Amino acid sequence: MNPATGWTGQTACALQAALRLSNEGFAEHLGIGVRTVAAWHQKPDLRPKSEMQQLLDTALDQAPAAVKDRFAALTGDANPVDDRVVSDPNITAALEWLDEHAGWEPGTARRKVSRRLSGLDLRQLQDRGTRRSRVNQREVADALQRYYPDRPDDYGCYSARVDDTEITTSILTHPAWLDLDSPLGAEQLRLTSSLPDSPAVLDAEAAGHAAQRLAEGLELGTKLVNMPLYRLLGIDTAGGISGALGVSHFVHYALTMDLLEAELVDALTSGGGSLPLRDRHLPNIATVLDLSARLCAGGTLALCAFARPADPFRGPADYVLLVQERSGHVVNAARRLAVIPKGFHQPVTDYRADAKIAATLRREMEEELFGRDDIDNTVGHQRAADPMHPSRMSEPMRWLTAEPGRLRMECTAFGLNLVSGNYEFPALIVVDDEEFWTRYGGVIEANWESSTLRQYSTLDRDLLTDLAGDVAWSNEGLFALLEGLRRLNQIGGDRVNLPTIEWETR
């Protein structure tokens, strides 16, 4: 539509939508009466008088570029709305994936996302984010236990009593998957193929949710990088950790399984409602456990315990534990408490060697604690042949790996998170040499994925009990905290005074 050929009530309302103004606000912006704006809504074919046409022409001419783009998308004059819809290669990959798996003609996803983006209100999205943040860990866990009432024998959601505090999570697990105390680096996770997984087929409703996710991510500035991900095909924890892995890509996960959390939380904020995406992708426990038949992405996260010497102000020698509050710009567990590091299990350059959980944890330590921006795939492309080569390591990591035994990593448990079906390998990282904290404690700093970083002493039993009972945790973060504390209680000696933790599966 070219406004020079004449405005109508419909195109005037499109300009109002592009400006994101109420009837009153649009009337004030043009300097006209509210009744005139209301008449345009009631009579879309109405042609405003010439002086009104001039007001609308001026308003469009003086509008910012983003408003003009939104107006063009609403009136069908142009496709692009946001530069990233065209220029960001990760968004382009997501749009192409959506076209292919929804059965759309190439370019359809771009037009649909542009149209949705033009109608979004950033303030409304931010308000919804605030409402979502008020849904706590226990509410999510309780809702999922109600959704999945029938669980096979011995399988159940990880629950625990921490001194006198009762805790339940959404992590589906089994007694054989708990208290593993399995040294990382020795795990046998076998990559069966590096070829992409079989294509998913999205119906109209699922494709619409995926398009909405992309539009909202663009409006909110959420980082989306289409990196390869490992998908779990099978797991065995008898005599150590072993299993089979395949390869998927992040856009597949982000536009399918990762949508389940937002759907559930939105239903809880509104007091109930249907869960069509969950009904489609993860309808029952049998589906959750059938790893090879669905996309089961996931990763690892670790409770870090760094030995500290006695201090005249702080007290006796202890371990310091680090806990993060996740940023609102991350895809996973936004605005939740979690242990640090936390990351998706994914290959970087060596698909077979990177299959070890230990490889992901070391990389995440470098990125999230030691300031290695060059291995953060949200910052730029990875061009180094061996990004974890000793010559490229940070000084703290180089010190930790210089001698055997300085850096101890154990997988404490395994579970499947009912929130999105992810696999979780919680771990414990222990540094027993006090010299590390003396040398490097002051340079440890969380990256953009965290909004805050807290430290706790392993001698502060009361605060740790309160921490475990905090409803702001992500379910996987709480799982890692509790299993890590249980193991640390066994090996920490005089450096720990931890609450008693007894788990069960419900």
N, C-alpha and C positions, 0 to 999 in steps of 0.2 A: 504494500500500500504506500502510495506517495501522497503525503498530506497536501501537496500543492494542488492535487485534483479535488480536494474537498474532504473535510472532516465529517465523520458521522458520530452519533452517540457511542457506537461500539468502539471506534478508534480513540475517541476522547477518554473513554473508560480504560482503554489499554494504556494510554499515557499516565492516567492516574495510578494504575497498577505498577507501571514501570517506575514511577516516582515513589511508590509505596506509601501513599497518603490515604487517610480516611476521606470521606466525603467533605467533612468540615475543613480538613487540611488542604484538600485540593481546591476547594472554593476559595480559601484564603490565599493560596498560592497564585491563583489566576485573578483574584480581586473581583469575584462574582458571587452570586448568591448560592446557598446550599441547595435550594430547590432546583436550580438549573442543572447541577451535577446529578441530583436524584432523577431528574427527567431523562438524562442521558442513559442512566441504568435501566429505566422503565421502557424507553423507546430507543433501542440500539440503532434503528434506521433513521432516526431524526438527524437532519442536517442543520447544524448551528448557523446562526446569522453570520454575515460577513465580518462584523467586528469581533465576534466570538472566535471565528476562524483565525483571525489575526492574533488573538491572545494565545490560542493553542499553538500556532506556528512559532510564536516568540518563545513560549514555554519549552517547546521541543528544541529549538535552536540553542537556547541557553542552558539546556540540561547537560549534566556531565556525560562523558562517553559511556559509562556503564549503564546509565538510564536509557540512552539512545539504543544501546545494544539490546537491552531488555524489551524496549518498545518494538524494535525491529523483529525480535523473536515472537512477540505476542501477536503482531500483525501479519506475520508471514513474509516480511520483506527481506529477512536475512536469517541465517542460521546461527552464527557465533554470538555468544553472550559474554563469556569469560575467556580471556586469552588462553588459559590452561586447557580449555576444551579442545583447542586446536594445537597448541604448541607444546604442552607437557607430554613427553613420550610415555610416561606411566599412565596418565589419563587416557591417552590414545590407545594404549594396550588394553586397558579396561573396557573402553568403548568397543574395540574390535572383538574382544572376548564376549561381550554382552550380545553384540549382533550375531555372532556365530552360534552361541548357545541358546539364544531366544528364537533362532530361526528368522531373524530380521535381515532385510537387505542392508548392505554396507552403508553406513551413514545414518541409519535410523536411530541408533542409540545416541549419537551426537545431537541430533535434533531433539530427541525426547529429553535428554539431560539439560540441554540449553533451555527448553521450554519450562522445565521444572525449576531451573535455577533462577529464571527471570521472575518467578512468583514467590520466591522465598523471602522471608523477613528475618534478618540476622538477629534482631532482638528476640523474636519468638523462639528461634533455635537456641539462643543462649538461655532463655527462661526455661525451655524444656530441659536443657542440660542441668540446670539447677534442680529441677524436679527429679531428674534421674539420680542425681547425686544423693538425694535424700532417701532413696531406696537402699537399705543396708544389706550387709552380707547375710544376716539371719533370714531376712524376708525372702531373698533370692533362694537360699537353701531350702527353706520351708516350702516355697512355691514349687520347686522342682521335685521335692519329695512327694508332694501331692500329685504332680503331673505323672510321675513314674512310681505308682504305688506297688507294682509287682516287680520284685527283684529276685533273681535266682538265689538258691541256697549259697550262703557264705559271701555273696556279694552284697555290699551295702554302702551307704554314704559314710564317709569318714567322720566320726564324732569323737569327742574327747572330754574328759573331766580334768580341768586344770585347777588343782587344789579343789576349791568348792564351786568353780565356775563350769557350767555345762556349755559345750560348744558343738555345733553341727555344721557341716559344710556340704557343698554340692559335688564333692569329689567321690565318684564311684570307685570303690577299691575292693580288695580281697585280703584276708589275713596273710596270704603268701606274698603279697605285694608290699607289705609294711615292714619297717625296721630292717631294711635290707643291709645297711652298712657296707655297701659294695664299693670298693675303690674304683674311681673313675679313671679311665685310660685303659682299663682291662675289659671294658664292656664289648660285647660282640654284636653290634647292630650292623647287619649286612645289607648293603645296597643291592637290590636285585635288578634294578634298571634305572638309568638316568633319563629315559624317555618320559615325556609328559604323560600324565594320567589320562584315562579315557574321558571323553567329553561328557559334561553334564548337560541335561536338557531342562531348560527352564520354561515353565508355563507362564501365561500372561501375568498372573499375580506375582510370581517370584521375580520375573523380569522387571516388573514395575517397581518392586521394592529395591532391586539392584540399581535401577536408574535413579531412584530417589536418594539412595545412599551416596552415589557419586555426586549428585547435585549438592547435597548437604555438606559433603566433605569439602567441595570446592568453596562453598560459602563460609565454612568455619575454618578453613585453612588446615584441615587435617592432612597429615603427611601420608601419602600412599605411594609405595615403591614396589614395582612388580618384580620382586626377586624370587628365585626358586625357593621352594620349601620342601623339606622332607615330609612325607606322609607315612604314617605307621601302618604296616600291613599285618604284623603279628608280634607278640611279645611273650617272653618266657623269663621268669625270674628265679627259676630253680638253679642253684649253683652259680649264681651270677646273672648279669643282665645280658640277654640275647634277644634277637628279633630281626624282622625284615622291614626294609624301608623302600619306598618308591619316591618319586619326585612329582610335585605339583608346582603351582605358581601362586603368588600371593593374591592376585586378583580373583582367582577361583575361590580362595578362602574368604576374602573380604566381601565378595558379592553373593555368598551363599551361607556358609556356616557361621560366619562372624555376625550376621544379621540377627541371629537368634537371641543374643543378649539384649539388644535394644528393644526387640519386640516384647520380650518378657518384662523388662523393666518398665516400658511404657504401659503394659497391661496392669502392672502393679500400681503405677501412679494414678491410673484412672479407676482403680477399684475392681478390676476384672476385665474380662473380654477374651476373645478367641486368640489362638496362636497358630495361624495358618502356616507360617514358615516352619515352625517346630513340628507341626503335624506332617509336613511334607518331608523335611530333611532328617528328623531325629524323633520319630513318633513313639518309640518304646525302647526298653532296655536291650531287647534283642538287637535292635539296630545299633545302639551304642556299642555293644560288644562285637558286632560284626565288622571288624576293622577293615578288612580287605574290600568290603562292598561299599564303603562310603569314604568320603574325604575326612581323614583323621590327621589334621595338622596339630602342631603343638610345640613344646619346647621344654626349657629347663629354667629353674630359678633357684637361687642358693642363699641360705643364711650364712653370712660371712662373720667369722669370729677371729679378731686380731688380738693377740696377746699384748697387754700393756703392763709396764712396770708399776710398782707401787708409787703413789703420789701423795705428798703431804696434804693436798687439798681434797683429792678424790678418794684416797684410801688405799687398801691393799691391792696387790697385783690381781688383774682380772682379764677377761676378754671384753672387747667392745664389739657390740652387735650393731649393724647398720640396717635401718628401715627407711624406705622411701615412700613418699606420697606421689603417685603417678600424675603426670601432666594431663591436662585436658585435651592435648593435641595428639595423644597416642591412640592407636586403633584398639589396643587390648588393655582392659582394666583401667580405663581413664578415671582419674580422680580417686583412686582406691589406694589403700596401703598395700605394700608388697615388700618382700625382701629384695635385696639388690646384690648381684645383678639378676636380670630377668630378660630372657630373649627367646625368640622363635628359633627352633632347631632348623638350620638351613645351611646349605653348602655355600662356600664363597668361591674358591678356585679349584679345590681338590675334592670332588664329590665323594670319593670313597673314604679318604682320611677324615674329612669333616663330618662323617656320619657318627663319629664318637661324640657322646654328650660332653666329654671333657673338652673337645675342641670348641664347642659353642660357648662353654662357660669361660674358658680362657679369653676368647674373643670378646665376650660381653664384659668381663672385668676390665679389659683394656679400654673398651669404648665407654662404659658407664661409670667407671671409677677412676681411671688413670688418664683420661683426656685424649684418647686416640681418635680424633675426628676422621682420620684417613680410612678407618675401617667401618665408619658409620655409613651404611648404604643409603640413608636418607639425605646425606649431604652431597654425595657425588658418586660417580661410577668407580668401581674397583678395577684398577689397572695394574696393580702390583701382582707379579706372578706368585709370590709367597708373602702375603700380608702379615703372617705371624712368624716370619724369619727372625732369628735372634737380633740381627742387625737393625730391624725396624721396631723392636719392642720398646715400650716405655721403660724408663729407668726402674720404676718399682717392679714391673713384671720381669725385667732382666735379673734383678736381684733375687726375686722369688724362685726363678728357674735355674739359677746358677749352681745350686747344690741340691741334691735329692733330699726330700723330706721337708724342705722349707714351705712348700705349698701342698697341703693335703686336701683332696677333694673326694667326697664320698656321695654316692647316690643313696638317699635315705629311704625312698619309697617310690611307688608308681601308682598312678591313678588316672581316671578318665573324667574330665570335668563336664558335668551335665549341662553347664551353661551353654557351651557351643560344641561339645563332643571332643574337645582337645585332649591330647595326651599330655600328662605332666610328669616330669622327672625332677622332683624336689631334691636338692642337694645341700650338703654342708661343706663349707670351705673353712679350713682352720689354718691359721699361721701361728705357730707356737713360739717363734723367736721374737722376743720383745724388741729386738733391734729394728725390725721392720716398722713398727708403729713409731718408734723414736725417730727413724730416718724419714718416713714417708707419710705419716699420719696427716701432716699438714698440707700435703698436695693431693690427697684424695678428694675428689669433687664430682658430684653427680652431673650427668649431661642433661640435655634438653628434655629427656623423657621423664625426668623427675621435677616436681615443683618444689619439694623440700626434702631434706635428708636429716634423719634423726639418729642419735646414738644412745644405746642402752648398755649398762654394765651387767655382766653376768652374775654379779653379787647382789643386784637389786631385785630380790624376789618379788616384792610387792608391785613394783612398777612393771615387771615382766608379766605378772598375773593380770594386771590391768590391761596391758598391751594385748595379750591373747584374747581378752574379752571384748576388745574394741570392735564395734560393728562396722567400722569403715574399711575393714580388710577386703581384698579380693579373696575369693574362696581358695584359689591356688596358692596365694601368698600365705594365707593362714595355715594351709596344709604343710607348706614348706617350713614355716616357723615352728609349728608344733613338733614335727618329726625331727627337725634340726635340734631343738631344745632337748628332746628325749635322748638323742645321740650324744649331745654335748654334756649332758648330765652324767653319762657313763664314762667319758674320757677326759672331762675338764679338771678333775682333781680339786685342789684348793681354790682354783680360780672361779669356781661356780657355786652359786647358791640359788638353784632354779626351782620353780614350782614343780610339784609332782604332776605328771601327765600320764593318764591312762586312756588308751584309745579303745574304741569298739566300732563295728560296722553296723549301721541300722538300715 
